[in-house]
Amino acid sequence: MHTDDEDLDPGSLNWTNPAAGQMDELEKRISQHPGRRLGNRLEQLKRVFEAWAGFSISFSELLEKCEKDDEFMPELIRNVGDRTKRQLIILSLDQATIAYTAGLGAVIDQSRAVVQAQSKAIQDEYVQRASVIMKGHPGGPFLAKLRNYVLHNVAAPWSFSGTFGEASTARVALDCASLLEDNKAWSRDAKHFIAGSGESIQLSPLIAPYLAAMVEHIGWIFPTLVRANAKILDDCDELTRERNLLLSGGVTDGHDWEELVAHMSDNIKRADRGEPQTDYRTGLPIDDHDDPGVSKA
């Protein structure tokens, strides 16, 4: 029995894109390009910062619940009877503290690393901006170093206080005397803040304002570095456009990728309805007898 497979040329199965060598060379140049490395670092910093910002918001919400929620407050202040719920709340506070402080440490370390690869002028402005945050938010150095204390001492020294009654209140804090027992965990500014905070440090007033300051501080990095490195970023983008044109058979350089994907999706729907697909570049219906080498995006 004769089949179409008998007419196949074995050599046709080994077809190689004639632009494969050029694409490989472009891929190598793009992967090694300083613009690509910078773009990757900025994207990584953005992801880490957004993760920490999420931890910060969750931490604030948990502290607010502990200090204002009618169900949480009595459990934290309770010092007799069944304290199971209290221990569960403390576990949640420990988890939130570890996530928050680890994320903050990552943001600080990675932002410094990104900036240190830039000009001295940018490095100096970064330091100056960090100094302004420290002056406006003296709890910042304490929050940044709280990670060291948690890592070295396993758990934060929680201190709960408040009153029962019609106007019940609760205060979630960290015991200052316990914090200062570990001298190596703190910077000079952090020690000064702890020592000046009395018997304990209430965390809820510190978290949200510090997040707002860090949003402005870290947010400054991205446009600043993009402007300072415009030439190498543009050069890398041009290489990427060349690569995309080869990959798409000249259909797109990638700037309209979302539109192209949407058009391909529409073409699939047209085919399902039995309607002719359309050419992305011309908008005209694609003839089934067109050159098979022409892309039907």
N, C-alpha and C positions, 0 to 999 in steps of 0.2 A: 504493500500500500504506500503510495507516494505521500509524503508530508512536506510541509513548508520547511521543516528543519533540514531536509536534505539539500535545500537550496542555500543554506547558510554558508557563508564563507568563514571558516574558522579564524581567519585573520581579523575579521571584523570584530570579534569578541575581545581583541587586544587593543582596541582603539585607545589612543592617548590624546588628551587635549593638547593641541599644538602650542598652547600658551602655558603648559604645565611648568616648564623650566623658568619662564619669566615670573609666574606666580610664586614658585618656590623661593626665588631670589627676593621678591618683594616681601614675602612672609618673613624671611630671615632679617631683612633690613628693618621691617616694622618691629619685630620682636626685640631687636637690639637698639632701637632708636631711643635716645634720651627723652623724647616727647612721650613715647609709650610708657616708659618707666615712671615719669612724673605723673602722667594721667592715671596710672594704676595706683600709685601711692595716694593721690588725692581721693580716688574712689574708695580705697581701703580706709582712709581716715574718715571719710564721710560715713561709711558703714559703721565703724566703731563708735563714732560720735552719736549717731542715731540710736545705736543699741544702748549706750549709756544714758542718753536722754530719756529713753523709755524706762530704764531702771529708775532714774531720778523721779519721773512722774509717778511711777508705781509706789516708790518709797514714800513720797509726799502723801499719796492717797492712803497708804496704810497708816502712817503716823496720824493723819487727820481722823481716821476711823478709830484708832486707839484712844484718841483724846476727846472725841466728841460723840461717838456712837454709844447709845444707851446700853447696848449689849456688851460691848467691849470694855467700857470704862470700869464697871464694877468688878469684872474678872481680873483686871490688872491691879486694882487696888486691894483686892481680897488677900488677906493674910491668914485666914483660917478656913477649914472645910475643904471641899473638893477643889483642887487647883489644877485640874486637868486642862480646862479651857485656857487657863493662864499660860500653861506651858506650851500649848499650841500657838498662842499668840506670840510668845517669845521666840518660838521656832521660826515663825513668819518674819519677825523682825530681824533675826539672825540671817536668814536667807536673803532678805532685801538688802541688809547692810553689806554682806559679802559681795553680792552682785553689783551694788552701787559703787563700792570702793574699788573693786577690781576694774570695773568699767572706767571709772574716773582716772585710775592710774594708767590704763591703756591710752586714753585720750591724751593725757599730758605727755606721756612718753612718745607717742607716735607723732603728735603735732610738733614737738621739739625736733624730732628726727627729720621731719619734712622740711622744717624751716632752716635747720642747720646746713642743709645742702644749698641754700640760697645766698644771695649777696649779704654783705655785712649790714647794709642799710635795712634790709628786711628783718634780719636777725635782731638788730637793735630795736626796731619798732615792736617786734613781737615781745621782747623782754620788757619794754616800756609799758605795753598794754597789759602784760601779766602783772606788773607792779601796781598799776591802777586798780586792777581787780582785787589784789591783796589789801590795798588800802580801803577800798570801798566795801569789801567783804572779808573782814578779818577771820571769819570762820572758814574761809576757803583753804588756807594752808592746813588747818586742822582736819578738814574733810579729806584733803589729798593724802595726808599721812595716816589717817585712820586705818587705811588698808594695812600698813605695817603693823599696827597694834593688833588688828584682827588676825593677821597671819601668824604673829608670834605668840599670841595669847589665846588662840582658839575661839574665844567668844567675847563679845562686847559686854562691859559691866553695866547692865541696865539698871536704871533707878526709876521706880514708879511712885508717884504721889498723887493725891487728889482728895476730893471730899464727896460724901454721899449726900443725898437730899434732893430738893426740888431743882437746885442749880448745881447738879453734879459736874465735877471737873476732873480731868486727869492730865498728868504731865509725864511724857515719855522722855527720859534723859539718860545721859551716861555719867557715871560717878567719876568725878575729877581726880580724887585721891587714887583710885585704882588705875586710871589712865596714866598718871604721872609715875607710877611704880616702874614703868618701862621707859627709861630715859632714852634708849637708843631708837625708839620708834618715832620720835618727834623731832621736827626741825625747831629752830629757835622761835620762829614766829608761831608755830603751833603750840609750843610750850607756854609762850606768853599768853596766848588766847585761853588755853585751859586754866592757867593759874588765875587769870582775871575773870573767870566765869563763875566763881563761887564754888559751891559744893558739887554742882552738876551742870551739864550742858544740855539744854533742851534742843533737840534736833529739828523739830518742825519749822521754826522760824528761819533756819539756815538753808534748807534744800532748794526751795523754789527760787529765791533771789539769786542764789549762786548759779543755778541752771540758766537763768536769764542772762547773767553776765557771761557765762561760758558760751552760750549761743552766739552772742555778739563777738566774743574773742575768737573762737574757732571759725565762725562764719567769715571773719575778715581774711583768713588765710586763702580761701579758694579764689576769689576774684583777684587778690593781690598777686598770687603766684601765676595765675593765668595771664595777667597783663605783663608781668615781668618775663615770662617765658613764651610770649606769643609766637615768636619766630620758630622755635623748635616744635611747638605744638601744631602750628600751621603746616610745617614741613612734614610732620608725621601724618597729619590728616590727608595731605596730598598723596602720600604713598598709599594710604588706606583707600582713597578714592580710586587710584589706579588699580589696586588689587580687586576692588569690588566690580569695576567695569569688566575686568577679565573674567571674574567668576560668573558674572551675569550675562556674559556674551554681549556686552555693550548696552544692556537694558538700563542699568542704574549704577550710579557711583555710591549709592548708600544714603544719600541725603533724603531721599523720599521712600525709605525702606518701609515705613508704616503704611504709606499709601499703596505701595507695591503688594505687600502682604494682604491688605484689604481687597485689592483688585483680584489677586489669586483666589481668595475666598469667594468673591462674587462669581468668578468664572466657574468654580466648582458647583455653585448653586445653579448657574445657568445650564451647565451640563446636565445636572440632575433633572432640570425642568425640560430638557430636550432642546434648549435654545443654543444658538451659536455663541461661543466664547468671543471675547473681544481682545484686541491687541492693546497692551498697556500704553504703548507709545503713541499709537494713532487713534485709539478708541473705536476703530472699525472692527466689524465682525471678522473672525479668523476663518478663512476658507479651508476646509478639510484637505484640499488639494494643494495648499501652500507648501512651500519648501519645508520638509520635516526638520531641517536644521534651524529654522527660525523659532526663537523662544515664543511660547504661547502664554507668557505672563500677561 
